[in-house]
């Protein structure tokens, strides 16, 4: 049984409302099919995605409601993939490590897939919600409310039956406009969306043909970066960044292609970063950048690099793509972010200052009394947790092991009243900005504002407060300092929790199982 047949069976749910039904019937007449039609099982397609001046190769395989899309850049040497299994939206990075998508990216992908797979007949709650002009054409708005997904408004030309636009979550924080720019013939009497635009990204299929695509073709391939595991642990240096001010950063010595360097354990970084000078000394193969790199907005971004071996003790990560950043004044070799943890279970014992890497196929981490396993969302390739703020309000910061501050949160959380606190006076507070984000203990003197920047190119300035108490999971933290940064850095409800909190715990970083375990230690 195909995935489509398993999910839909033989019957489709009827649409409520005569006007909506007539509009959907007109659209079905225009495209010539709907999900479940035996003559339209799927397709193979190819084309481009344009993002400003960047041009990527785009390819798609579809089987019913499931699909796999592939973006390729840097002369075919760097790819990333996204897809939908029928129950889950997923994305893989250039090393092939897969994460489940949540939040806005998943919502937009899910709703757009309802349109492109012609699945609207499976939704029971559709109504007419008004009219509007779209690109000079009078359209009727269909309000679509899928079960378990955000609503969307679809703008249909009632004369032709074409869809011209969709707005996902039209009245909510994830509001996203999708322009449906063109349809193309897939087979005799069958049309499908062939061009669409989301923000700065324009997708254009230059070839699309009906095909029966197997389920095996729709799943993500295995990662191209692979680990071999040994039994040696690695020393961890809880490095004091300014001698005596207790601004700690965890560092380890590793080898890249046999060349030794000092790296920061930094879960706030979305890949593995090597700074340009060290990358050159280690003989890293330089590869052009891509617009889908999280660092593409930084003018110091040099592109990708291929590392043959990255070794910690006697455990080695082979054939891994890293990101290269020009930072000639930085004395460390790089930052160990998402791709370092994606295929391992890493135990970082700050009490004994050791790190051990394990094969996730052979171990299930224990959660001892007093420890807590935080479920994490890796959509952004950072370990995001849910944190209760006040009343029913939640924030969604990530654990950032490489940063020494206590906590940063989006300014929007303060504006909404989710966090209430008064600004600190200058005599109590002195946040400082370094070359990479906040460098300071947050309890010193002068002034009250924080300037923030990181290697993705995100920058912001915000005010700082002293909370009465913070609750992170089951852990209470008295009188913690907190700074607010504009939503351009952390979005509507995000933030980051740094080492001023995290160093009081030993860490088990378990990305394969979506967990981050904190075990209290005795560090001051």
C-alpha positions as CSV (number, residue, x, y, z in Angstrom):
1,X,0.0,0.0,0.0
2,X,1.4,3.4,-0.9
3,X,1.7,6.1,1.7
4,X,-1.0,8.1,0.0
5,X,-3.5,5.2,0.1
6,X,-2.7,4.5,3.8
7,X,-3.5,8.1,4.8
8,X,-6.5,8.8,2.7
9,X,-8.1,5.5,1.9
10,X,-10.8,5.5,-0.8
11,X,-12.9,8.4,0.4
12,X,-12.2,12.1,0.8
13,X,-13.9,14.3,3.3
14,X,-16.5,16.8,1.9
15,X,-16.0,20.5,2.1
16,X,-18.6,22.6,4.1
17,X,-20.3,25.6,2.5
18,X,-21.7,25.7,-1.0
19,X,-19.7,28.7,-2.0
20,X,-16.4,27.1,-0.9
21,X,-17.4,23.9,-2.5
22,X,-18.1,25.6,-5.8
23,X,-14.7,27.4,-5.7
24,X,-12.9,24.2,-4.9
25,X,-14.7,22.4,-7.7
26,X,-13.7,25.2,-10.1
27,X,-10.0,24.8,-9.0
28,X,-10.1,21.0,-9.4
29,X,-11.5,21.4,-12.9
30,X,-8.6,23.8,-13.7
31,X,-5.8,21.5,-12.5
32,X,-7.6,18.3,-13.6
33,X,-6.9,16.2,-10.5
34,X,-6.9,16.0,-6.7
35,X,-5.1,13.9,-4.1
36,X,-5.9,10.3,-4.4
37,X,-6.4,10.3,-8.2
38,X,-5.0,7.1,-9.6
39,X,-3.7,8.9,-12.7
40,X,-1.6,11.4,-10.6
41,X,0.6,9.5,-8.1
42,X,3.5,11.9,-8.1
43,X,6.2,13.5,-10.2
44,X,9.9,14.2,-10.8
45,X,10.8,17.9,-11.2
46,X,13.8,20.1,-11.5
47,X,14.4,23.9,-11.7
48,X,16.0,26.6,-9.7
49,X,15.6,28.6,-6.5
50,X,16.6,32.2,-6.6
51,X,17.4,34.0,-3.4
52,X,18.5,37.6,-4.2
53,X,21.6,37.1,-6.4
54,X,22.1,33.5,-5.3
55,X,20.9,30.8,-7.7
56,X,20.6,27.2,-6.4
57,X,19.6,24.1,-8.3
58,X,16.3,22.7,-7.1
59,X,15.0,19.2,-7.6
60,X,11.8,17.5,-6.2
61,X,10.5,14.0,-6.0
62,X,6.9,13.6,-5.0
63,X,4.7,10.5,-4.2
64,X,1.2,11.6,-3.2
65,X,1.4,13.8,-0.2
66,X,5.1,12.9,0.6
67,X,8.0,14.7,-1.1
68,X,11.7,15.3,-1.0
69,X,13.3,18.5,-2.2
70,X,17.0,19.0,-2.8
71,X,18.9,22.3,-3.0
72,X,22.4,22.2,-4.5
73,X,25.0,25.0,-4.6
74,X,28.8,25.5,-4.9
75,X,29.0,23.7,-8.2
76,X,27.1,20.6,-6.9
77,X,29.4,20.2,-3.9
78,X,27.0,21.3,-1.2
79,X,23.3,20.2,-0.8
80,X,20.6,20.4,1.7
81,X,17.3,18.6,1.6
82,X,13.8,19.0,3.0
83,X,10.8,16.8,2.9
84,X,7.5,15.5,4.3
85,X,6.9,11.9,5.2
86,X,3.2,12.2,5.5
87,X,3.4,12.8,9.3
88,X,6.6,14.9,9.7
89,X,8.4,17.8,8.1
90,X,12.1,17.3,8.1
91,X,15.3,19.0,6.9
92,X,18.9,17.8,6.5
93,X,22.0,20.0,6.5
94,X,24.9,19.7,4.1
95,X,26.4,16.9,6.1
96,X,23.1,14.9,5.9
97,X,22.1,15.2,9.5
98,X,18.3,15.3,9.8
99,X,16.2,17.3,12.2
100,X,12.4,17.3,12.6
101,X,11.0,20.8,11.7
102,X,8.7,22.6,14.1
103,X,7.3,26.1,14.4
104,X,7.0,28.4,11.4
105,X,9.2,26.4,9.0
106,X,7.0,23.3,9.5
107,X,3.8,25.3,9.4
108,X,4.6,26.9,6.1
109,X,5.8,23.7,4.5
110,X,2.8,21.8,5.7
111,X,0.2,24.3,4.5
112,X,2.0,24.8,1.1
113,X,2.0,21.1,0.7
114,X,-1.7,21.0,1.1
115,X,-2.0,23.2,-2.0
116,X,0.8,21.6,-4.1
117,X,-0.5,18.1,-3.5
118,X,-4.1,19.2,-4.2
119,X,-5.2,18.0,-0.7
120,X,-7.8,20.6,0.1
121,X,-10.7,18.2,-0.4
122,X,-9.5,16.3,2.7
123,X,-10.2,19.3,4.9
124,X,-13.6,19.7,6.4
125,X,-13.4,23.3,7.6
126,X,-13.2,25.7,4.6
127,X,-15.3,28.8,4.1
128,X,-15.4,32.0,2.1
129,X,-13.7,34.8,4.0
130,X,-14.0,37.8,1.6
131,X,-12.3,39.1,-1.5
132,X,-9.1,41.0,-2.5
133,X,-7.0,42.1,-5.5
134,X,-3.9,40.0,-6.2
135,X,-1.6,41.2,-8.9
136,X,-4.5,43.1,-10.5
137,X,-6.9,40.1,-10.4
138,X,-10.1,40.0,-8.3
139,X,-9.9,37.0,-6.1
140,X,-12.1,35.2,-3.5
141,X,-10.5,34.3,-0.2
142,X,-10.9,30.8,1.1
143,X,-10.2,30.4,4.8
144,X,-8.8,26.9,5.3
145,X,-8.5,25.4,8.8
146,X,-6.6,22.1,8.7
147,X,-6.7,19.9,11.8
148,X,-3.6,20.3,13.9
149,X,-2.1,23.0,11.7
150,X,-2.4,26.8,11.4
151,X,-5.1,28.2,9.2
152,X,-4.4,29.7,5.9
153,X,-6.1,32.0,3.4
154,X,-6.1,31.0,-0.2
155,X,-6.8,33.6,-2.9
156,X,-8.6,32.1,-5.9
157,X,-9.5,33.6,-9.2
158,X,-13.1,32.5,-9.4
159,X,-13.2,32.8,-13.1
160,X,-10.3,30.4,-13.9
161,X,-10.0,28.4,-10.7
162,X,-6.3,29.2,-10.3
163,X,-4.8,29.9,-6.9
164,X,-2.8,33.2,-6.9
165,X,-1.7,33.5,-3.3
166,X,-1.8,31.8,0.1
167,X,-1.2,33.4,3.5
168,X,-0.2,30.9,6.3
169,X,-1.3,31.8,9.8
170,X,-2.9,35.1,8.5
171,X,-3.7,36.5,11.9
172,X,-0.9,34.9,13.9
173,X,2.8,35.3,14.6
174,X,3.9,32.9,11.9
175,X,2.1,34.9,9.2
176,X,3.8,34.1,5.9
177,X,2.8,35.1,2.3
178,X,3.3,32.6,-0.5
179,X,2.8,34.0,-4.0
180,X,1.6,31.3,-6.4
181,X,3.1,32.5,-9.6
182,X,2.4,29.8,-12.3
183,X,1.1,26.4,-13.1
184,X,2.6,23.9,-15.6
185,X,1.4,20.7,-17.3
186,X,2.5,17.6,-15.6
187,X,0.7,15.2,-17.9
188,X,-2.3,15.2,-20.2
189,X,-5.0,17.3,-18.6
190,X,-3.0,17.6,-15.3
191,X,-1.5,20.8,-14.0
192,X,0.6,21.6,-10.8
193,X,2.0,24.7,-9.2
194,X,5.4,25.3,-11.0
195,X,6.5,28.7,-9.6
196,X,6.0,30.2,-6.2
197,X,7.7,32.9,-4.1
198,X,8.2,33.0,-0.3
199,X,9.8,36.3,0.8
200,X,13.1,36.7,-1.1
201,X,13.0,33.1,-2.4
202,X,11.6,32.3,-5.8
203,X,11.1,28.7,-6.9
204,X,10.7,27.9,-10.6
205,X,10.3,24.4,-12.0
206,X,11.6,24.1,-15.6
207,X,10.8,20.4,-15.9
208,X,8.0,18.5,-14.3
209,X,6.6,15.1,-15.3
210,X,4.2,12.7,-13.8
211,X,5.9,9.6,-12.3
212,X,5.4,6.8,-9.8
213,X,7.9,7.6,-7.1
214,X,8.7,4.9,-4.5
215,X,8.6,5.5,-0.8
216,X,12.4,4.8,-0.6
217,X,13.1,7.7,-2.9
218,X,11.3,10.1,-0.5
219,X,13.3,9.5,2.7
220,X,16.5,11.3,3.6
221,X,19.7,9.5,2.6
222,X,22.3,8.6,5.3
223,X,24.6,11.4,6.5
224,X,27.8,11.9,4.5
225,X,29.8,12.8,7.6
226,X,30.4,9.6,9.7
227,X,31.9,8.8,13.1
228,X,34.3,6.1,14.2
229,X,34.3,5.7,18.0
230,X,37.1,5.0,20.5
231,X,37.1,4.9,24.3
232,X,39.3,7.8,25.2
233,X,38.0,10.9,27.0
234,X,39.2,14.4,26.3
235,X,40.2,17.1,28.8
236,X,37.9,20.1,29.0
237,X,39.3,23.5,30.1
238,X,36.7,25.8,31.7
239,X,38.6,28.8,30.5
240,X,38.3,32.1,32.3
241,X,38.0,34.7,29.5
242,X,39.2,37.7,31.5
243,X,41.1,36.3,34.5
244,X,39.3,36.6,37.8
245,X,35.9,37.9,36.5
246,X,34.6,34.3,36.1
247,X,33.5,34.5,32.5
248,X,33.9,30.8,31.7
249,X,34.0,29.1,28.3
250,X,34.5,25.3,27.8
251,X,37.4,24.5,25.5
252,X,39.0,21.3,24.2
253,X,42.0,20.4,22.1
254,X,41.2,18.4,18.9
255,X,43.0,17.7,15.7
256,X,41.8,18.6,12.2
257,X,43.6,16.6,9.5
258,X,46.2,15.8,12.1
259,X,46.8,19.5,13.1
260,X,46.0,20.4,16.7
261,X,43.8,23.3,17.7
262,X,41.7,24.7,20.5
263,X,37.9,24.6,20.0
264,X,35.0,26.0,22.0
265,X,32.2,23.6,22.8
266,X,29.4,25.8,21.6
267,X,25.9,24.4,21.2
268,X,24.7,27.9,20.1
269,X,26.6,27.6,16.8
270,X,24.6,26.0,14.0
271,X,27.5,24.1,12.4
272,X,31.2,23.5,12.9
273,X,33.2,26.7,12.4
274,X,36.9,26.9,11.6
275,X,38.5,30.3,11.6
276,X,40.3,31.1,8.3
277,X,43.9,31.0,9.6
278,X,43.6,27.6,11.3
279,X,41.6,26.2,8.4
280,X,44.5,27.1,6.0
281,X,47.1,25.5,8.3
282,X,45.1,22.3,8.6
283,X,44.8,21.9,4.8
284,X,41.0,22.2,4.7
285,X,39.6,22.0,1.2
286,X,37.9,25.3,0.4
287,X,34.5,25.2,-1.1
288,X,32.3,28.1,-2.2
289,X,29.5,29.2,0.2
290,X,25.8,28.9,-0.3
291,X,22.9,31.1,0.5
292,X,21.4,28.4,2.8
293,X,24.4,28.6,5.1
294,X,23.4,30.2,8.5
295,X,26.5,32.3,8.2
296,X,25.8,33.7,4.7
297,X,24.8,37.1,6.1
298,X,28.2,37.7,7.6
299,X,30.6,39.6,5.4
300,X,33.5,37.6,7.0
301,X,32.0,34.3,5.8
302,X,34.4,32.5,3.5
303,X,32.3,29.5,2.5
304,X,32.4,25.8,3.3
305,X,35.4,23.6,3.8
306,X,35.8,19.9,3.6
307,X,37.7,18.3,6.6
308,X,38.9,14.7,6.2
309,X,39.2,14.0,9.9
310,X,38.3,15.8,13.0
311,X,39.6,13.8,16.0
312,X,38.8,14.0,19.7
313,X,40.9,11.4,21.6
314,X,40.5,8.3,19.5
315,X,37.0,9.2,18.2
316,X,37.0,10.7,14.7
317,X,34.4,12.5,12.5
318,X,35.2,11.8,8.8
319,X,34.5,13.8,5.7
320,X,32.6,16.7,7.4
321,X,31.7,20.0,5.8
322,X,32.5,22.9,8.0
323,X,32.0,26.7,7.8
324,X,35.0,29.0,7.4
325,X,35.0,32.5,9.0
326,X,37.7,35.1,8.7
327,X,38.6,36.3,12.2
328,X,42.4,36.9,12.2
329,X,42.5,38.2,15.7
330,X,40.9,35.1,17.2
331,X,43.4,32.7,18.8
332,X,41.2,29.7,18.9
333,X,40.8,27.2,16.0
334,X,37.0,27.1,15.9
335,X,33.6,26.4,17.4
336,X,32.0,23.0,17.8
337,X,28.3,23.4,17.0
338,X,25.5,21.3,15.7
339,X,27.3,19.0,13.3
340,X,29.7,17.9,16.0
341,X,26.8,16.7,18.3
342,X,24.3,15.5,15.7
343,X,25.7,12.0,15.4
344,X,27.0,11.3,18.9
345,X,26.1,11.3,22.5
346,X,28.5,13.7,24.2
347,X,29.0,13.6,28.0
348,X,30.8,16.7,29.2
349,X,31.6,16.3,32.9
350,X,32.6,19.8,34.1
351,X,33.2,18.4,37.6
352,X,36.1,16.3,36.4
353,X,36.8,18.4,33.3
354,X,36.5,15.6,30.8
355,X,34.5,14.9,27.6
356,X,33.5,11.4,26.4
357,X,31.8,10.7,23.0
358,X,29.6,7.6,22.6
359,X,28.0,5.8,19.7
360,X,24.2,6.6,20.1
361,X,23.4,3.1,18.7
362,X,25.1,1.5,21.8
363,X,24.1,3.7,24.7
364,X,21.0,5.2,26.4
365,X,22.1,7.9,28.8
366,X,20.9,7.5,32.4
367,X,19.2,10.4,34.2
368,X,20.3,10.2,37.8
369,X,18.4,11.6,40.8
370,X,18.5,15.4,40.7
371,X,19.2,15.5,37.0
372,X,16.7,16.5,34.3
373,X,16.4,15.6,30.7
374,X,15.2,18.6,28.7
375,X,13.4,17.8,25.5
376,X,14.9,20.0,22.8
377,X,13.8,21.3,19.5
378,X,16.6,21.3,16.9
379,X,14.8,23.0,14.1
380,X,17.3,25.8,14.1
381,X,20.2,23.4,14.8
382,X,20.4,24.8,18.3
383,X,19.0,23.0,21.4
384,X,15.8,25.0,22.1
385,X,13.8,24.4,25.3
386,X,10.5,25.6,26.5
387,X,10.7,27.9,29.6
388,X,7.8,29.2,31.6
389,X,8.0,32.9,32.2
390,X,4.9,34.3,33.9
391,X,1.2,33.2,33.9
392,X,0.7,31.1,30.7
393,X,3.6,32.8,28.8
394,X,6.5,30.7,27.6
395,X,9.8,31.6,26.0
396,X,11.9,29.3,23.9
397,X,15.6,30.0,24.4
398,X,18.4,27.6,23.4
399,X,21.3,26.3,25.6
400,X,24.4,28.1,24.4
401,X,27.4,26.4,26.1
402,X,30.0,28.6,24.4
403,X,28.7,31.9,25.9
404,X,29.4,33.1,29.4
405,X,26.3,35.2,30.2
406,X,23.2,34.0,32.1
407,X,20.3,34.7,29.7
408,X,19.2,36.8,26.8
409,X,15.6,36.9,25.6
410,X,13.7,38.5,22.8
411,X,12.5,42.1,23.5
412,X,9.0,41.1,22.3
413,X,8.6,38.9,25.4
414,X,9.1,42.0,27.6
415,X,6.8,44.1,25.4
416,X,4.0,41.5,25.6
417,X,4.2,41.4,29.4
418,X,5.5,37.8,29.5
419,X,8.5,39.1,31.5
420,X,8.1,42.0,33.9
421,X,11.1,43.7,35.5
422,X,12.6,47.2,35.9
423,X,15.8,48.3,34.2
424,X,18.9,48.2,36.4
425,X,20.7,51.4,37.3
426,X,24.2,51.9,36.1
427,X,25.8,51.3,39.5
428,X,24.7,47.6,39.5
429,X,25.2,46.4,36.0
430,X,27.9,46.2,33.3
431,X,27.2,44.0,30.3
432,X,30.0,44.0,27.7
433,X,30.0,43.1,24.1
434,X,32.9,41.1,22.6
435,X,33.7,40.0,19.1
436,X,31.2,37.3,19.4
437,X,28.2,38.2,21.5
438,X,28.1,39.1,25.2
439,X,31.3,38.7,27.2
440,X,30.7,39.7,30.8
441,X,29.3,38.3,34.1
442,X,26.5,40.8,34.0
443,X,27.0,41.8,37.7
444,X,29.6,44.6,37.6
445,X,29.2,48.3,37.0
446,X,28.1,50.7,34.1
447,X,26.1,50.8,31.7
448,X,22.6,49.2,31.4
449,X,22.5,48.3,27.7
450,X,23.9,45.2,26.0
451,X,25.2,45.1,22.4
452,X,25.0,41.7,20.9
453,X,26.5,40.2,17.7
454,X,27.4,36.7,16.5
455,X,28.9,35.0,13.4
456,X,25.5,34.6,11.7
457,X,25.5,38.3,11.3
458,X,22.8,38.9,13.9
459,X,23.2,42.1,15.8
460,X,21.1,43.9,18.4
461,X,21.0,46.2,21.4
462,X,18.8,45.9,24.5
463,X,18.3,46.8,28.1
464,X,19.1,44.5,31.1
465,X,17.2,43.7,34.2
466,X,17.7,41.6,37.4
467,X,14.9,39.1,38.0
468,X,13.7,37.9,41.4
469,X,13.9,34.3,40.2
470,X,14.1,32.2,37.1
471,X,12.7,28.7,36.6
472,X,14.5,26.7,34.0
473,X,13.0,23.2,34.0
474,X,13.0,22.1,37.7
475,X,15.9,24.5,38.6
476,X,15.3,27.8,40.5
477,X,17.9,30.5,40.0
478,X,17.8,33.4,42.4
479,X,18.3,37.0,41.3
480,X,19.5,36.1,37.8
481,X,20.5,38.9,35.4
482,X,18.7,39.0,32.0
483,X,19.1,41.2,28.9
484,X,16.5,41.8,26.2
485,X,17.6,41.9,22.5
486,X,15.4,42.9,19.5
487,X,13.4,40.3,17.7
488,X,15.8,40.4,14.7
489,X,18.1,38.3,16.8
490,X,15.9,35.9,18.7
491,X,12.5,36.2,16.9
492,X,9.2,36.7,18.8
493,X,9.8,34.4,21.8
494,X,13.4,33.1,21.6
495,X,16.6,33.6,23.5
496,X,19.8,32.0,24.8
497,X,20.9,30.6,28.1
498,X,24.6,30.8,28.7
499,X,27.4,29.3,30.8
500,X,26.7,31.5,33.9
501,X,23.8,29.0,34.4
502,X,25.0,25.9,32.5
503,X,28.4,25.6,34.3
504,X,26.6,24.6,37.5
505,X,25.7,21.3,35.7
506,X,27.4,18.4,33.9
507,X,25.9,18.0,30.4
508,X,24.8,15.0,28.4
509,X,24.2,16.3,24.9
510,X,21.9,13.8,23.2
511,X,20.8,15.2,19.8
512,X,19.9,11.8,18.3
513,X,17.2,11.4,20.9
514,X,16.3,15.1,21.2
515,X,17.5,15.5,24.8
516,X,19.9,17.7,26.8
517,X,20.5,16.3,30.3
518,X,21.7,18.6,33.1
519,X,23.1,17.0,36.2
520,X,23.9,19.4,39.1
521,X,27.6,19.6,40.1
522,X,29.5,21.4,42.8
523,X,31.2,24.1,40.8
524,X,30.9,27.6,42.3
